[in-house]
Structures are given as C-alpha cells and as structure tokens.
Amino acid sequence: MKITDRILIVLENKGITKYKFCKDLSFSNGFLDKSREISTDKYANILSYFDDINPTWLLTGKGEMLNDGNSNDNLNKKIVDTEIDKYEIRNKLLSVNEKSSKYNTVCESCIEKERVIKALTNQIELLTQNVKDLRLDKEDYKEMLKAATLKNCTDKDSSNTN
C-alpha cells in the first residue's frame, strides 16, 4: 500500500473529501488519484493538517493510524521531522552544488569570451594603425602628385615661352 492509499484511508475515516483535502493543502486536484511517492514538503504539510495521525504509519504503514498520545509516537514524529529536515538540507546542498557547477561553466565560458575579445581588440588596433598609415601614404602621394603636376606645368610654361 502506498502513502496515497493511506491518505485516502485517513480522509475516509475523518469524512473529508479529496477535493477539500487538496484545496486546503494547495495540492493539485489529481494528487490522490495516482499511486506515487510524495515530496517531503507535502508529507510535512499532511502531518500538520492531521496532527493526530501517526507519522510512522503514514510513511510506512507500520503501527497504528492514530497517535495514542504515548511518548513513542511523539518521539517517532520528532525522528520523522528530523529526517525530513536532513532530507531538505541535503536537497538544498545539492541545489547549491548544481548552481556552483553552472557558475564554473559560465566562468569558463566568460574566460574564453574575454580571450576572444582581447584578440579582436588587438586586431582592431592593428587595423586602425593600418588605416592611419594609408591616410599618411595618401597625403604623401597627393603632395608628390601636386609637385609633379606643378613641375610639369612649369616645364610646359618654360617651353612655351621659348
């Protein structure tokens, strides 16, 4: 028997509809329609909703459905709560490790992008210098052309005057 089956037994015992139960705990309407495992968050919410339910019975099916008020059940609830806390902490640590791994990948990607940017910046600087050199060469050629044209004109004038 799965935990969802035991929840249905509790609901029947207490006269609560599946709809009311799901609505009160903000679970999806089909939550109890499928036989499946449930998250620790949902398990903790259910135990809070039914404070008289034996957490060991709800989780494993062992023992009595209802707490009889003896200290063993309270101890069992504390143990289950502690296990839930440990599970949640473990999941949070795993989540942090996954995020850290993603950030390392991002950092490696950033390093590669920085390398490419630096190489492109160097190329831009070289091309800018080449453009400056070509402009200077163009000015030199203009001056040389002007001088040659002026000399040619001067030579023509002197040959015409003779």
C-alpha positions in Angstrom: 0.0 0.0 0.0 1.4 3.4 -1.0 1.2 6.6 1.1 -1.5 8.0 -1.1 -3.6 4.9 -0.3 -3.1 5.6 3.5 -4.1 9.2 3.0 -7.3 8.1 1.4 -8.0 5.9 4.4 -7.5 8.9 6.7 -9.8 11.0 4.6 -12.5 8.4 4.7 -12.0 7.9 8.4 -12.4 11.7 9.0 -15.1 12.2 6.5 -13.1 14.7 4.4 -13.4 14.8 0.6 -10.4 14.5 -1.7 -11.4 17.9 -3.1 -11.4 19.6 0.3 -8.2 18.0 1.3 -6.4 19.0 -1.9 -7.8 22.5 -1.8 -6.9 23.0 1.9 -3.3 21.9 1.3 -3.0 23.6 -2.2 -2.3 20.3 -3.9 -3.4 19.6 -7.4 -6.9 18.1 -7.8 -5.5 14.8 -9.1 -2.9 14.5 -6.4 -4.5 11.5 -4.8 -5.7 9.9 -8.0 -2.2 8.4 -8.8 -0.3 6.0 -6.7 3.1 7.6 -6.3 5.7 8.8 -3.9 5.3 12.3 -2.4 7.7 15.0 -1.6 8.8 15.7 2.0 7.2 19.1 1.8 3.8 17.5 1.1 4.4 14.9 3.7 5.1 17.6 6.3 2.0 19.6 5.2 -0.2 16.5 5.6 1.2 15.8 9.1 0.5 19.4 10.0 -3.0 19.1 8.6 -3.7 15.8 10.5 -1.8 16.3 13.8 -3.3 13.2 15.3 -2.0 10.9 12.5 0.9 8.6 13.4 3.7 9.8 11.0 5.3 6.4 11.0 2.1 4.8 9.9 1.5 7.4 7.2 5.0 6.9 5.9 5.5 3.2 6.2 2.1 1.7 7.1 3.6 0.3 10.4 1.9 0.9 13.7 -1.5 2.5 14.4 -3.1 5.1 12.2 -3.8 7.5 15.0 -1.5 8.7 17.7 -2.5 7.3 21.1 -0.7 10.1 22.9 2.2 7.9 24.1 5.7 9.3 24.1 6.9 6.8 21.5 4.7 8.3 18.8 5.8 11.8 19.7 9.4 10.5 19.5 8.6 8.9 16.2 7.2 12.2 14.9 10.3 14.1 16.1 12.5 11.5 14.3 10.5 11.8 11.1 10.6 15.6 11.3 14.4 15.4 11.8 14.7 13.1 8.8 12.6 15.5 6.8 14.9 18.4 7.8 18.0 16.4 6.9 16.5 15.5 3.6 15.6 19.1 2.8 19.1 20.3 3.8 20.7 17.7 1.6 18.5 18.8 -1.3 19.4 22.4 -0.7 23.1 21.5 -0.7 22.7 19.5 -3.9 21.0 22.5 -5.4 23.8 24.8 -4.3 26.4 22.4 -5.8 24.5 22.3 -9.1 24.4 26.1 -9.2 28.1 26.3 -8.4 28.8 23.9 -11.2 26.8 26.0 -13.6 28.7 29.1 -12.4 32.0 27.4 -13.0 30.9 26.5 -16.5 29.7 30.1 -17.0 33.1 31.4 -15.7 35.0 29.1 -18.2 32.8 30.5 -20.9 33.5 34.0 -19.8 37.2 33.4 -19.8 37.0 32.2 -23.4 34.9 35.2 -24.4 37.4 37.5 -22.7 40.2 35.9 -24.7 38.3 36.3 -27.9 37.5 40.0 -27.1 41.2 40.7 -26.3 42.3 39.1 -29.7 39.6 41.1 -31.6 40.7 44.3 -29.8 44.3 43.7 -30.9 43.1 43.2 -34.4 41.1 46.5 -34.3 44.2 48.4 -33.0 46.3 47.0 -35.9 43.7 47.8 -38.5 43.3 51.3 -37.1 47.0 51.8 -37.4 46.9 50.5 -40.9 44.2 53.0 -41.8 46.3 55.8 -40.3 49.3 54.7 -42.3 47.3 54.5 -45.5 46.0 58.1 -44.9 49.5 59.3 -44.5 50.6 57.5 -47.6 47.6 59.0 -49.5 48.7 62.5 -48.3 52.2 61.8 -49.4 51.1 60.7 -52.8 48.9 63.8 -53.1 51.9 66.0 -52.3 54.0 64.1 -54.8 51.3 64.3 -57.4 50.9 68.1 -56.8 54.6 68.6 -57.0 54.8 66.5 -60.2 51.9 68.4 -61.7 53.3 71.7 -60.8 56.7 70.8 -62.2 55.0 69.5 -65.4 53.1 72.8 -65.7 56.2 74.8 -65.0 58.1 72.8 -67.7 55.4 73.4 -70.2 55.3 77.1 -69.5 59.0 77.4 -69.9 58.9 75.5 -73.2 56.1 77.7 -74.4 57.9 80.9 -73.6 61.0 79.8 -75.6 
